Amino acid sequence: KAGVTQTPRYLIKTRGQQVTLSCSPISGHRSVSWYQQTPGQGLQFLFEYFSETQRNKGNFPGRFSGRQFSNSRSEMNVSTLELGDSALYLCASSPGGGQSEKLFFGSGTQLSVL
Amino acid sequence: AQSVTQPDIHITVSEGASLELRCNYSYGATPYLFWYVQSPGQGLQLLLKYFSGDTLVQGIKGFEAEFKRSQSSFNLRKPSVHWSDAAEYFCAVASSGYSTLTFGKGTMLLVSP
């Protein structure tokens, strides 16, 4: 069974641009979550989708958005990039997104904003 | 609001020695607690989890953790560390009824020969 796949692996953008990151969950998993990882703030929850609906959202500005498709694949978008958006963005999937479920993480997309 | 504290940013342990990584949490209800490990350039892998029952839980790679409600702690232990255990370790608590995790800042484990 293939794991969680995130593309691209690395991305370099400049301030003011926008970016779209993609995540393909494990087959059969319906919940997809996104996390931002930075040296200063650590791992922070962005949002979680289940069956194409956003169920939970972290404390990030509206420039961060996401969506989920009918095949459970998810994308996140960051508009008007800032230097502080440079981070490793991790996607995780689970079967139903329940509180006790194990999350399966992808290897992440490393975003650098210049 | 829930929070997780990992007081040690870095820990160095000799290969073959025992290991204990500390984790304290703040959460109003019964917590769902996890330990994840991250190798450089990789995502996170679940080591073990606790949400009810026996307070000593066993995980993969020879790790175990003990839940102590009175101390709000969930410390990770391993009796004998291997060089391949060098990585960053994250303690986390699940909240809001879903699998959303609040992570600690992580503890970087260095293993010396």
Interface residues (C-beta under 8 A of the other chain):
Chain A: V4 S31 S33 Y35 G42 L43 Q44 F45 E48 R55 N56 G58 L90 A92 S94 G97 G98 Q99 S100 E101 K102 L103 F105 G106 S107 G108
Chain B: Y32 Y36 G41 Q42 G43 L44 Q45 L46 K49 F51 F90 A92 A94 S95 S96 G97 Y98 S99 T100 L101 T102 F103 G104 K105 G106
